[in-house]
Amino acid sequence: TYSTTFTCYLRKMNIQVLPDHKLSSVAPLKSCNVEKKEVELILVKDQNGVQYTSSTIMPTPSTHGTPCTAEELEERETWGKKIDFLLSVIGFAVDLANVWRFPYLCYKNGGGAFLIPYILFLVIAGMPLFYMELALGQYNREGAATVWKICPVFKGVGYTVIIIALYVGFYYNVIIAWSLYYLFSSMTSELPWLHCGNAWNSPNCTDPKLLNGSFLGNGTSYAKYKMTPAAEFYERGVLHLHESRGIQDLGMPRWELVLCLVAVVFLLYFSLWKGVKSSGKVVYITATMPYVVLFVLLIRGITLPGAMDGIRAYLHIDFKQLNDPKVWIDAATQIFYSLGAGFGVLIAFASYNKFDNNCYRDAILTSTVNCVTSFFSGFAIFSVLGYMAYKHGVRIEDVATEGAGLVFIIYPEAISTLPGSTFWAIVFFIMLLTLGIDSSMGGMEAVITGLSDDFKILKKNRKLFTFATAFGTFLVALFCITNGGIYVLTLLDNYAAGTSILFGVLIEAIGVSWFYGVDRFSEDIERMMGFKPGLYWRLCWKFVSPTFLLVVVIASIVTSTGLSYDDYVFPSWSNVIGWGVALSSMMFVPIYAIYKFLSMPGTFKQVIAITEENAILLFEDSAQQQQHWFETFTSEGKSCTYIQ
């Protein structure tokens, strides 16, 4: 009927053109001992005013011929067992923030009342985004960049999330190195942060036994008091913060932390160098150990005096807090960062699943486990905080804190006062180490899979590329273990994966739901699992999740303030650098989209409609333009046939 059309078929699926087609200048496909597939073209299908073709894949009887080589088949590696995948996803999602951030947020934002917005956002936004990424990766069997063959204009989003995952690795490995340093320091008969009088202590160091409510005064929080042995060990013994005047005065890397960082990087390398076959076994330890330790710490914590006061403070319900918009913003950002959507990790992990794996069930299970872990960890944390408040005669709010101050100062100090303190310290820092390692493994796997799927030379040299990635993160991380390294770490933590990751996931959700289309995405899921997602999931993907992300992005920008660390306020130029780091990843979205529009002919709608599985029919284009389309497809490595 039409003079020219293009039929694109995927080499990895070994699709064969119907034999009765008259082809010009087409080399015959090599016959292989695999099941052949044929493609039936439905020439015109109208969606939103755009005409494109779609294809129906039909199996045909196998034929025998010359065996295909490994390169011709390019079969993708898969997880050894289903449990490998589940533990990897859980291990990535359950990280340090589950322990050092959620319990404090829950406590300060109304206790049990905070669970209302938290669970609400989990159901309407967190789970749908989690499910979407798993399904996207599993169906297309590609990393975060090449998965956008479904809508190539959005491929820049893939590069954005890969770059962000790389940035996070720069400083996240440093926190793991701190945990390793604390672990080694704990292997003594007396913990080094128990008393003053060490080489790193200042003359103002105060014995914790002397600290109580009357000593501190009404205006001073115990958690903010920086002259305890535990606080000085962290800031003066580990960070050497007293030797730096600010971010402009970094100094040289601390050799003790360099050795710990080397150990972390080598551990990551040997966990990832063979792909999911090796990393899938490491998570048997790193993903399960935190649960064992949390349970042990909880049992020990609830036996301490004052523990029940701490737990009651954690669970107290204050519905009035729900009138504060900041509580809802905290719940939204926490559920988003806690689940780990948008870093390309879920897409990368799911791409190694079997095609018919039930990723719907996996999404519900793993996201629920992650959120339950956050809530459960609060009991282990606040039972010990209650003990600390009882011991020093202060209120719970005076010892409650979040972040590094909780896990490297307050909690270690509490442990140091217990019988068998060395054992409890070793157990606690092993937990921090395992919480960090598998999350860092996930981020690095997202980078490796995302880029190696895009550049085949990297896939052929995976071990070398893995080493180069690990070594690159090590070099940049050296800036974070200098005397003023905490300032660099704080800057990266605020800007590398702040607004930029929210922006990336927003564009990702829009690309899948509005440009690729929820209906087509649902059909993809039906091909995998035999059933379509329900109306609830489709509505969340198309309307609720993008709206949720847009609100969070706006809130992130509006509430953004200048950087500070305790009493130190960062200079204005450092904030400019921070926004430069954020924009360096976000810019891939518009730049790649502009490149696509300029390099391909056709109208806006026509270019948007292109996928690697669907060929555009440009009925009104000249023969020269149609020839250009063919050359564009083939030049980008797509297996296409020009049919007269």
C-alpha positions in Angstrom: 0.0 0.0 0.0 2.8 2.4 0.9 6.0 2.8 -1.1 8.4 2.8 1.9 8.3 1.5 5.4 10.9 0.4 7.9 10.8 -2.8 9.8 13.0 -2.9 12.9 13.6 -6.1 14.7 15.6 -6.8 17.8 18.7 -8.9 17.3 18.7 -10.2 20.8 15.3 -11.7 20.2 16.5 -13.2 16.9 13.5 -11.8 15.0 13.3 -13.0 11.4 11.6 -11.1 8.5 8.7 -12.9 6.9 10.1 -14.8 3.9 7.5 -13.6 1.4 8.6 -9.9 1.7 10.5 -8.6 -1.2 13.7 -7.1 0.1 16.3 -5.0 -1.6 20.0 -5.2 -0.6 19.3 -7.2 2.5 21.7 -9.9 3.6 19.9 -13.0 4.9 20.0 -13.7 8.6 22.3 -16.5 9.7 20.5 -19.7 10.6 20.9 -20.6 14.3 19.9 -23.4 16.5 17.5 -21.2 18.4 13.8 -20.6 18.2 13.1 -18.1 15.4 10.7 -15.2 15.7 8.7 -13.5 13.1 7.4 -10.0 13.2 3.9 -9.0 11.8 3.7 -5.2 11.2 0.5 -3.4 12.0 1.1 -0.4 9.8 -0.8 2.4 11.2 -1.9 3.0 14.8 -3.1 6.3 16.0 -2.2 7.6 19.5 -2.5 11.2 20.5 -2.4 12.2 16.8 0.8 10.3 16.1 1.0 7.6 13.5 3.5 4.8 14.2 3.8 1.0 13.6 3.7 -1.6 16.3 4.7 -5.2 16.0 3.4 -8.6 17.1 6.0 -11.2 17.8 5.0 -14.8 16.6 7.1 -17.9 17.4 7.8 -20.2 14.5 9.2 -23.7 14.5 12.9 -24.0 15.2 15.2 -24.7 12.3 18.6 -26.2 12.5 21.7 -24.7 11.1 25.0 -23.3 12.2 25.3 -22.8 16.0 25.3 -19.1 17.0 28.2 -17.7 18.8 28.0 -16.1 22.2 28.3 -12.6 20.7 25.4 -13.3 18.3 23.0 -14.4 21.0 24.1 -12.0 23.6 22.1 -13.7 26.3 21.9 -11.5 29.5 23.2 -12.8 32.8 20.5 -13.6 35.3 20.5 -14.0 39.1 21.6 -17.3 40.4 18.4 -17.6 42.6 15.4 -15.5 43.2 16.5 -14.8 46.7 19.7 -13.2 45.4 17.6 -10.5 43.7 15.3 -9.9 46.7 18.2 -9.6 49.2 20.1 -7.3 46.8 17.1 -5.0 46.5 16.4 -5.1 50.3 20.1 -4.6 51.0 20.2 -1.5 48.8 17.0 0.1 50.1 17.7 -0.6 53.8 20.7 1.7 54.5 22.1 3.9 57.1 19.2 6.4 56.8 16.8 3.7 58.1 18.7 3.8 61.4 20.0 7.3 61.7 17.2 9.4 60.1 13.7 7.8 60.2 13.5 7.2 64.0 14.4 10.8 64.7 12.0 12.2 62.0 9.2 10.0 63.5 9.9 11.3 67.0 10.1 15.0 66.2 7.1 15.0 63.8 4.4 13.7 66.1 5.6 10.1 66.8 2.9 7.7 65.8 1.0 10.4 64.0 3.9 10.7 61.5 3.1 7.3 60.3 -0.1 8.6 58.7 1.6 10.8 56.0 4.5 8.3 55.8 2.2 5.3 55.0 0.0 7.4 52.7 3.0 8.5 50.6 4.3 4.9 50.6 1.1 3.7 49.1 0.3 6.4 46.6 3.8 7.3 45.4 6.6 5.1 46.9 5.3 1.7 45.9 4.1 2.7 42.4 7.5 4.2 41.6 9.3 1.2 43.0 7.0 -1.1 40.9 7.5 1.0 37.8 11.3 0.8 38.0 11.4 -2.9 38.6 9.0 -3.6 35.7 10.9 -1.2 33.4 14.2 -2.9 34.0 12.9 -6.4 33.8 10.9 -6.0 30.6 13.6 -4.2 28.7 16.5 -6.0 30.3 18.7 -2.9 30.1 20.5 -0.5 32.4 19.3 3.0 33.3 20.4 4.6 30.0 19.6 2.0 27.3 16.2 1.2 29.0 15.1 4.4 27.3 14.9 2.7 23.9 11.2 2.9 24.8 11.5 6.7 24.2 15.0 7.7 23.1 14.4 11.4 23.7 14.4 10.7 27.4 17.7 8.8 27.4 19.4 11.8 29.1 17.4 10.9 32.3 19.4 7.6 32.3 22.7 9.5 32.2 21.4 11.8 35.0 20.7 9.0 37.4 23.9 7.2 36.6 26.0 10.3 37.3 24.1 10.9 40.6 24.7 7.3 41.6 28.4 7.9 40.9 28.4 11.1 42.9 26.8 9.4 45.9 29.6 6.8 45.8 32.2 9.5 46.3 31.1 10.3 49.8 29.0 7.3 50.9 32.1 5.1 50.9 33.7 7.5 53.3 30.9 6.9 55.8 31.5 3.2 55.5 35.2 3.8 56.0 34.4 5.7 59.3 32.4 2.6 60.4 35.3 0.4 59.6 37.7 2.7 61.6 35.3 2.6 64.6 35.2 -1.2 64.3 39.0 -1.5 64.5 39.1 1.0 67.3 36.5 -1.0 69.3 38.8 -4.0 69.4 40.3 -3.0 72.8 39.6 -3.9 76.4 38.5 -0.3 77.0 36.8 1.7 74.3 38.8 4.8 73.3 35.8 7.2 73.6 35.0 6.2 77.2 37.4 8.7 79.0 39.3 11.9 78.4 43.1 12.1 78.5 43.8 10.8 75.1 46.1 12.5 72.6 43.1 13.8 70.6 41.2 15.2 73.6 41.1 19.0 74.3 41.8 20.5 77.7 38.0 21.2 77.9 37.1 17.5 77.6 34.4 16.7 80.3 33.8 13.3 81.9 30.2 12.3 80.9 29.5 11.3 84.6 29.7 15.0 85.5 27.1 16.0 82.8 23.5 16.3 83.9 20.6 18.7 83.5 21.9 21.2 86.0 25.5 21.2 84.6 24.3 21.8 81.0 21.7 24.4 81.8 18.3 24.8 80.2 19.6 26.1 76.9 22.1 23.4 76.0 21.2 20.0 74.5 23.3 17.1 75.5 23.4 15.9 71.9 24.9 19.2 70.8 27.5 19.3 73.6 30.9 18.7 71.8 33.2 18.3 74.8 32.4 14.7 75.7 35.0 12.0 75.1 32.7 10.4 72.4 32.2 13.7 70.6 35.9 14.6 70.7 36.9 11.1 69.5 34.6 11.6 66.4 35.5 15.2 65.6 39.1 15.4 66.8 40.3 11.8 66.7 38.6 10.6 63.5 37.9 13.8 61.5 40.6 16.1 62.9 38.1 18.9 62.4 40.0 21.1 64.8 42.9 21.3 62.4 40.8 22.9 59.6 39.4 26.4 59.4 36.7 25.5 56.8 36.1 24.1 53.4 38.9 26.2 52.0 41.4 24.5 54.4 41.3 20.8 53.7 44.8 19.6 54.4 46.1 16.1 53.6 44.1 12.8 53.8 44.4 11.0 57.1 46.4 7.8 56.5 44.3 5.7 58.9 41.1 6.6 57.0 42.9 6.1 53.7 43.6 2.5 54.6 40.0 1.9 55.7 38.8 3.5 52.4 41.1 1.2 50.5 39.6 -1.8 52.3 36.1 -0.7 51.5 36.8 -0.1 47.8 38.5 -3.5 47.4 35.6 -5.1 49.2 33.2 -3.4 46.7 35.3 -4.4 43.7 35.5 -8.1 44.6 31.8 -8.1 45.3 31.0 -6.7 41.9 33.7 -7.8 39.5 31.8 -10.9 38.3 28.4 -9.2 38.1 25.3 -10.4 39.9 26.7 -13.9 40.2 29.2 -12.6 42.8 27.2 -9.7 44.3 24.2 -12.0 44.7 26.1 -14.1 47.1 27.7 -11.2 49.2 24.2 -9.9 50.1 23.4 -13.2 51.9 25.6 -11.7 54.7 25.3 -7.9 54.2 21.5 -7.8 53.8 20.7 -10.2 56.7 23.3 -9.2 59.3 21.7 -5.8 60.1 18.4 -7.6 61.1 20.2 -10.0 63.4 22.2 -7.1 65.0 19.1 -4.8 65.3 17.2 -7.6 67.1 20.1 -8.3 69.5 20.5 -4.5 70.2 16.8 -4.2 70.8 16.8 -7.1 73.3 19.7 -5.5 75.1 18.2 -2.0 74.9 14.9 -2.8 76.5 16.6 -4.2 79.5 18.3 -0.9 80.3 16.8 1.6 82.9 14.9 4.4 81.1 14.4 2.3 78.0 10.6 2.4 78.2 10.6 6.2 78.5 12.6 6.4 75.3 10.2 4.0 73.4 7.1 5.9 74.8 8.7 9.1 73.5 9.2 7.5 70.1 5.6 6.3 69.8 3.8 9.2 71.4 1.0 10.5 69.2 0.6 14.2 68.5 -2.0 14.8 65.8 -1.5 18.6 66.0 1.9 18.1 64.3 0.0 17.1 61.1 -1.1 20.7 60.7 2.5 21.6 60.0 3.3 21.3 56.2 7.0 20.5 57.1 5.8 17.2 58.6 4.3 16.2 55.3 7.4 17.3 53.4 9.6 15.3 55.7 7.4 12.2 55.2 7.4 12.6 51.4 11.2 13.1 51.1 11.9 10.3 53.6 9.7 7.7 51.8 11.4 8.7 48.5 15.0 8.4 49.7 14.3 5.4 51.8 13.0 3.3 48.9 15.9 4.3 46.7 13.9 5.0 43.5 15.7 7.1 40.8 19.3 6.0 41.3 19.1 3.5 38.5 19.7 0.6 40.9 16.3 -1.0 40.8 16.3 -0.8 37.0 19.8 -2.4 36.9 18.9 -5.2 39.4 15.6 -6.0 37.7 17.3 -6.2 34.3 19.0 -9.4 35.4 15.6 -11.1 36.3 14.0 -13.8 34.3 11.5 -12.3 31.9 8.4 -13.8 33.5 9.4 -13.0 37.1 6.6 -11.6 39.2 8.1 -8.1 39.9 4.7 -6.9 41.2 5.0 -9.2 44.2 8.6 -8.3 44.6 7.9 -4.5 44.7 5.2 -5.0 47.4 7.4 -7.3 49.4 10.7 -5.4 49.3 9.2 -1.9 49.8 7.2 -3.1 52.8 10.2 -4.8 54.3 12.2 -1.6 53.9 9.6 0.6 55.7 9.0 -2.0 58.5 12.7 -2.0 59.1 12.8 1.7 59.5 10.0 1.6 62.1 11.6 -1.4 63.9 15.0 0.2 64.1 13.4 3.1 66.1 12.8 0.8 69.0 16.5 -0.2 69.1 17.6 3.4 68.9 15.1 5.0 71.3 15.5 2.3 74.0 19.2 3.3 74.2 18.4 7.1 74.0 15.9 6.6 76.9 18.8 5.0 78.9 21.1 8.0 78.0 18.4 10.5 79.2 17.9 8.5 82.4 21.7 8.3 83.1 22.3 12.0 82.7 19.0 13.2 84.2 17.9 15.1 81.0 14.9 14.9 78.7 14.7 12.6 75.7 14.7 15.6 73.4 18.1 16.6 74.8 19.8 13.3 73.6 17.7 12.7 70.5 19.5 13.5 67.3 20.0 12.2 63.7 22.7 11.5 61.2 26.3 10.9 62.1 25.9 12.5 65.5 23.6 9.6 66.5 25.6 6.6 65.2 29.1 8.0 65.8 28.7 9.9 69.1 25.5 9.3 71.1 25.0 5.6 70.5 28.7 4.6 70.9 28.8 6.6 74.2 25.8 4.7 75.5 27.4 1.4 74.5 30.7 2.3 76.3 28.9 2.4 79.6 27.5 -1.1 79.3 29.0 -4.3 80.7 30.8 -6.0 77.8 31.0 -2.7 75.9 33.7 -4.0 73.5 31.3 -6.8 72.3 28.4 -4.4 71.8 30.5 -1.8 70.0 31.9 -4.5 67.6 28.4 -5.8 66.9 27.0 -2.2 66.3 29.7 -1.2 63.9 29.4 -4.4 62.0 25.8 -3.5 61.5 26.7 -0.1 60.2 29.3 -1.6 57.9 26.9 -4.1 56.4 24.1 -1.5 56.1 26.5 0.7 54.0 28.2 -1.9 51.9 25.2 -3.4 50.1 23.8 0.1 49.5 27.1 1.2 48.0 27.2 -2.0 45.9 23.8 -1.2 44.5 24.9 2.3 43.5 28.0 1.1 41.8 26.2 -1.7 40.0 23.8 1.0 38.6 26.8 2.8 37.2 28.5 -0.3 35.8 25.3 -1.8 34.3 24.0 1.5 33.0 27.2 2.4 31.1 28.2 -1.2 30.0 24.8 -1.8 28.4 25.3 1.5 26.5 28.9 1.0 25.5 29.6 -2.7 24.6 33.3 -2.3 25.0 32.8 -1.8 28.7 30.7 -4.9 28.9 33.4 -7.0 27.3 35.9 -5.6 29.8 33.6 -5.6 32.9 36.4 -6.4 35.4 38.6 -3.6 34.2 35.6 -1.2 34.1 34.6 -2.2 37.6 38.1 -1.5 38.9 38.2 1.9 37.1 34.9 2.9 38.6 35.9 1.8 42.1 39.3 3.5 41.8 37.7 6.7 40.5 35.4 6.9 43.5 38.4 6.3 45.8 40.3 9.2 44.3 37.5 11.7 44.8 36.7 10.3 48.2 40.2 11.3 49.4 38.9 14.9 49.6 36.4 13.7 52.2 39.0 12.2 54.5 41.2 15.3 54.9 41.1 17.5 58.0 38.2 19.5 56.5 36.8 16.6 54.6 33.5 16.7 56.5 32.7 20.0 54.8 33.2 18.4 51.4 31.1 15.5 52.4 28.3 17.8 53.7 28.4 19.7 50.4 28.1 16.5 48.3 25.4 15.1 50.6 23.2 18.2 50.2 23.7 18.8 46.5 24.8 15.6 44.6 21.6 13.7 45.3 19.2 16.4 46.6 17.0 18.3 44.1 18.8 16.6 41.2 17.5 13.0 42.0 14.0 14.3 42.6 14.1 16.0 39.2 15.5 12.9 37.5 12.7 10.7 38.9 10.1 13.3 38.0 11.2 13.3 34.3 11.4 9.5 34.4 7.8 9.2 35.6 6.6 11.7 33.0 8.5 9.8 30.3 7.1 6.4 31.1 3.5 7.5 31.9 2.9 10.3 29.4 5.2 9.8 26.4 5.7 6.0 26.3 2.2 5.7 27.7 0.7 3.9 30.7 -1.4 1.7 28.4 1.7 0.4 26.5 3.6 0.0 29.7 0.8 -2.0 31.1 0.8 -4.2 28.0 4.5 -4.8 28.6 3.8 -5.9 32.1 1.0 -8.2 30.9 3.5 -9.9 28.5 5.8 -10.6 31.4 3.4 -11.7 34.1 0.1 -12.5 32.3 -2.0 -9.8 33.9 -2.3 -6.0 33.5 -1.7 -3.7 36.4 -5.0 -2.6 38.0 -6.6 0.8 37.6 -5.1 2.0 40.9 -1.5 1.5 39.7 -2.2 3.1 36.3 -3.7 6.2 37.9 -0.8 6.5 40.3 1.7 6.3 37.5 -0.1 8.8 35.3 -1.3 11.4 37.8 -0.5 10.8 41.5 3.3 10.0 41.3 4.2 12.8 38.9 2.2 15.3 41.0 3.8 14.0 44.2 7.3 14.3 42.7 6.6 17.8 41.4 5.4 19.0 44.8 8.5 17.5 46.4 10.8 19.1 43.9 9.3 22.5 44.4 9.4 22.0 48.2 13.1 21.0 47.9 13.9 24.2 46.0 11.8 26.5 48.2 13.2 25.2 51.5 16.8 25.2 50.3 19.0 27.3 52.4 22.7 28.0 52.7 24.9 25.2 53.9 26.1 24.9 57.5 27.8 22.3 59.7 27.1 22.9 63.4 28.2 26.5 64.0 30.2 26.7 60.8 28.5 28.5 57.9 29.7 27.7 54.4 31.0 30.6 52.2 28.6 31.6 49.4 31.0 30.3 46.7 30.7 26.8 48.1 26.9 26.9 47.6 27.5 27.9 44.0 29.8 24.9 43.5 27.1 22.7 45.1 24.5 23.9 42.6 27.0 23.3 39.9 27.4 19.7 41.0 23.6 19.3 41.0 23.2 20.9 37.5 26.1 18.8 36.1 23.8 15.7 36.3 20.5 17.4 35.5 21.8 19.0 32.3 21.9 15.7 30.6 18.1 15.7 30.3 17.7 18.8 28.2 21.0 18.4 26.3 20.3 14.9 25.1 16.7 15.8 24.2 17.9 18.8 22.1 20.5 16.6 20.4 17.8 14.1 19.5 15.4 16.7 18.1 18.2 18.4 16.0 19.7 15.1 14.7 16.4 13.5 13.6 13.9 14.8 11.0 10.2 15.0 11.6 7.9 17.0 13.8 8.0 17.1 17.6 5.3 14.4 17.9 7.0 12.2 15.4 10.4 12.3 17.1 8.7 11.7 20.5 7.0 8.6 19.1 10.2 6.8 18.0 11.2 3.7 19.9 13.7 1.1 18.9 10.8 -1.4 18.6 8.5 0.8 16.5 9.2 2.5 13.2 7.7 5.8 12.2 5.8 6.0 9.0 6.3 9.5 7.5 3.8 9.5 4.7 4.2 13.1 3.8 8.0 13.1 3.8 10.1 13.1 0.6 12.0 10.0 -0.5 15.2 11.8 0.6 13.9 12.3 4.1 12.7 8.7 4.3 16.2 7.5 3.3 17.6 9.7 6.0 15.4 8.0 8.6 16.8 4.6 7.5 20.4 5.8 7.7 19.7 7.3 11.1 18.4 4.0 12.5 21.2 1.9 11.1 23.9 4.4 12.1 22.8 4.0 15.7 23.3 0.3 15.6 19.6 -0.8 15.2 19.0 -3.8 13.1 16.7 -2.4 10.4 15.5 -3.5 6.9 14.7 -1.1 4.1 11.7 -2.5 2.3 10.7 -1.2 -1.2 
